[in-house]
Amino acid sequence: NSRLASVECYSPPTDTWALKAPLLGVRSYHAVVAMEDHSLYALGGLNGSTLKTCERYSLSENTWAPVASMSVARYGLAAASLGGMIYAVGGEGGTRKEVERYSPSEDKWERVADLGTGRYGLGAAVVNNRLYAVGGSWGKEVEVYNSEENTWAREGDMSTARWYLAVVAV
């Protein structure tokens, strides 16, 4: 289990990788979210201890800066952006059901509805304004979050259980 602070950026037009400013500290098993303002957020993870800290990367300045910490320390969490907010979903540090939502404009986290099933190593993606939490903890579960109603609903479990998977909306 390597913990790194290095950050690399891939350029498809030139098919090259370039080093960028390193994270403020080493992390592994963390989540990263890209926002529309060309910033990145690194959430939670491990550095020898379970982290609840978060960092924001500015592409234009090539710098990382601390932002408000989550209320729950976790690694193996999933994260996604929905409606200009960042959602931190599940994770380990005790199998977590907790879900938190971060407002970049207010630099503030708040708890929202818990997952129906606590899990870590899950994936997340947003499709049609719904946040999907997929797999994790060797499970097949798929849960969908409705931000207007602050509710999760079980939907269409996968046929094969997956753990530490990648989930992308195309």
Summary of the structure (lengths in Angstrom):
residues: 170
radius of gyration: 15.6
end to end distance: 30.4
largest distance: 44.3
contacts: 545
relative contact order: 0.13
helix: 0%
strand: 48%
